[in-house]
Amino acid sequence: MKNIYKEHPSQANRILATAKGFSITDIQLKKLTELKAKIKLTDKQAEERDELELKLKRSKQPAPLSDGAKSRVKEVFLKDFYGLENDIWSKEMDKGNECEDESIKLFAKVSGNFGVKKNLETFENDLFIGTPDIITEEAIIDIKTSYNGLTFPWFDEEIPTPGYEIQLQVYMYLTGRRKAFLAYCLTGANEDAIQDEIRRETWRQKVIDVSQEKAEEIDKKVRLQMEYNRIPDILRVKVWAIEYDRKIIDKLIERVELCRVYYAELENQINNKLKS
């Protein structure tokens, strides 16, 4: 069966970037309008006008993939053909996986959506494949578990990681929902993670013979940073509402098609090497 490039919602943001020189900013558009309105231009102004007009023309054409987008396609290709992939691990990812159920319970309690539960169904079409965290009759809900109290977006007005909005746009496209909610939750670490951190803190303080008093001091210090029940529940959930944007989906569809062209080029490179 022939491999076909499909993108995962969590990685979709990576293929949106365009190659340099194929986009134009609002400031540049304003400058171009000003230059075109002038009756007479200096040689330098005329040169700037021509460059901006070229940028505008290029921006209206399908832009080539950026280096970052090509890197993403290479990752998918190597996984599809040879099973090669980055084994990414971090303490942040561990906590997210281990505390996901607790975060969902916290979200349900604060939002009043007591019926929400973890979704296990994977959705797929010709372009994308992914498994949303939570699906209701009307919306997609994505849960992000903050690693600690300092990485939680207490005061952020905008979504801290822009790629998350793109991820939810794709999930809405896959499921037919037209609303999504991105919920950051601050839940305490499990006891194993706390004990690991206590051992690390003991080592950092170069404590060899740990007295009862010192052990209690370290234990209290670690738990203060890794347990949050003292903070009201309503303060430990931050939610952004996201509306479906067909323009973003249309752009992503265009980018997936370009990724497929590059994917085929990579396959041809491999096949040519095998034939030589």
N, C-alpha and C positions, 0 to 999 in steps of 0.2 A: 504494500500500500504506500502510495507516494505521500511524503510528509508535506503538510501545508502550514505555512506560518499563521499562527494565531497568537493574539496578545492577551496577557493576563491583566485584569483591571489595576492591580497594584503596581504594574510596571508601565502602564499606558502613558503616563506623563513623560517618560523617557523618550518616546518616539515623536513627541509633539515639536520638539526643538527643531528649528530649520538651520541650514548651513548659513554661515556668515555672509552678509551682503544681499540676502533675499528677503529682508523685512525692512519696514520703515516705521519710525516712531511717530506719535502724534506731534511731537515737537518739530521733527523734520518735515512733516506735512505742512505745519503752520509756516515754517521757514520757506518752503517751496512756494506756498501761496503768496507770501510777502514778496519774494523775488520776482515772481511772474507778474505781480501787479506794478512793479517798477517800470517806468518808461525807458530809463537808460540804466544799464548795468556796467560796472567795472569788469575788467577781464576776470578778476578773481571771483566776483559775484556770478558771472556767467558760467564759470567753471563749476561753481557750487550748485547752481541751478541745474546744470546738465547731469551732475552726479546724482542729485536728488530725484530727477525725473527718471533716471535709469533705475534707481532703487524702487521708485513707485511702480515702474513697469515690471520689474522682477517680482515685487511683492504680490502682483496679481496672477502670477504663474505658479504652478505647483513647485514649491521649493525643494531642492535636493535634501536628502537626509543629513542631519548633523553628524559629527563624529560620535557623539554620545548615542544617537539613535542607531548608528551602524554597529556600535559595540553591543547594544542590546540585541540586535538581529544575530550577531555572531554567537552570543550566549545561547539563544534559542536554537540556532542551527546545531551547535555542538552537543546540546542536550538531546535534540531530536535524533541525530544520526549516531552519536557515540555514547550517550548517557553521561556526558561530562557536565558538571555544574559546580558552582561555588558552594561549599559547605559553610554557609555563613552562620556564625553563632555569636551571641552577645548576651550579657546579663539582662539587657533591656528586653530582648526577644524572649528569653527564658521566663521572665516575669510576666510578659504579655500572654504567653501560652498557659502558664501555671495559674494565673489569676483571672483568666477570661471569664469563667463561670461566676466568680465573685463580682467582677465588674458588671456583668449582665444583671445580676441580682441588685446591685447598687443602683444601676440605671433604672431598673423596673420600679424600685422603691421610690426613688426621687421623682420620676416622671409619672408614676401612677399606672404605667403599662405593665401590670402584674402578669399578664399572659404571655409576655415575650419569652422566647427561648432560642437557643442556639440553632441556627439552620445548618443542615448537613447536605442539602441538595446542591449539586453543581449545575450551573446554567451555561449553555453553550450555543453559539450560532456560527455562522461561517467566518466570523472575524475575531470573536473574543470567547474566552472561557474563564469562569471564576465561580467562587462560592461565597456569597454574601454572609455576613455575620448573622443578621436577623432580618426576617421578611415579615411584614404585616400585610393586611389586605391593601393598604394604601401607600406604604413607604418601605424603604430600605433603611436599616439602622446599622451603622458601623461603629464598633466599640474599640477605642484605643486606650490601653492601660498605661498610664504614666509610670515611668520607672521609679520616680521618687517625688517628694513634695516640691522640689525645685524645678523639675521638668514639667510639672503640671501647669497648664496655661491659665493661671489665676486671673490675669488682667488682660489677656490678649483679646483684641476686638476682631482680628482677622484669623483665619485658620493658620496655625503655625507652620504646617507643612502643606504647601499648595497642591502637591501631587495627590493628596487625599481627596480633594474635591473632584479631580479627574477620575479617580478610582470609583467614586460613587456615581458619577455620570455614566460610566460604563455599566455598573451594576443596575442602574435604572433602565438603561437601554436593553440589557439582557432579560430583565424580569417584567418589563412593561410598566413599572411603577414610575410615577412622575414627581415624587417627593423623596427626599433622603435626609437623614439626620446623622451627623458625625458627633459622637459622644466621647469625650475624654473623661476617664474615670481614675480617681486616686484611691486605690485599695492597698491594704497592707500586704507585705510580703509573707510567704508561708514560713513556717518555723524552720525548715531546713535551710532556706536562704538566710534567715536571721542568724542561725547558728554558724553558718559559713562566714558571715560578715563579722561575727563576734571573734572567731578564730583569726581572721585577717586583721582585725583591729588590735587584738592581743599581740600579734606578730609585729604590726607597725609600731606599737608602743614599746617593742623589745622587752616585753614582760616575760621573764623566765619562770619564776615561782609566783603564781597568781594567788594572792591572798583573797579571802572571802570578800573583803571590802573592795579590793580592786576589781574582782570579777563582777560584783554588783554594779560598780561604776561603769565598766565597759558595757555590760548588758543594758543598762539604762540609756547610755549614750546611743547605742546601736538601735534600740527599739524606738527611741524618740524620732529617729530618721526613717524608720521602716514600717512603723505602725501609725495609723491615722484615725483611730476611732474617737480620739479626743476632738476631732474637727467635725462640725455638723455635716451630716450627709449631703445636704443641699449645696454645700460649698465644694464638695468633692466630685461634682459632675458638671462638666461644661459642654454645652450642646450648641452646634451650629446647624441651622436648617439650610438645605440646598435644593433649589428648584432645577428641574430637568432643563437642559440647554441643548437643543438640537444642533445648534451651530458647532458646539464642541464635538458632538458625535460625528457630524459630517466631516470635520477636520480630521478626526481620528481615523475615520474610514479611509480618507484620502491617504493618510500616513501609513496605514496598514497595507494598502495596495503598493505603496512605494517600498515598504519593507519587504514585501513578497518579491518584488523585482530584484532587490539586493540579495535576498535569500536564495533566489534562483542563480544569481551570479556566483555566490559562494559555492553552491552545489556544482556548478560548471567548473569552477576552479579545481575542486577536489577530483571530479571525474577526469579532467584533462591531465592531472598529475598521475592518476591511476593508469591512464592509457599510455603515458610517455615511457 
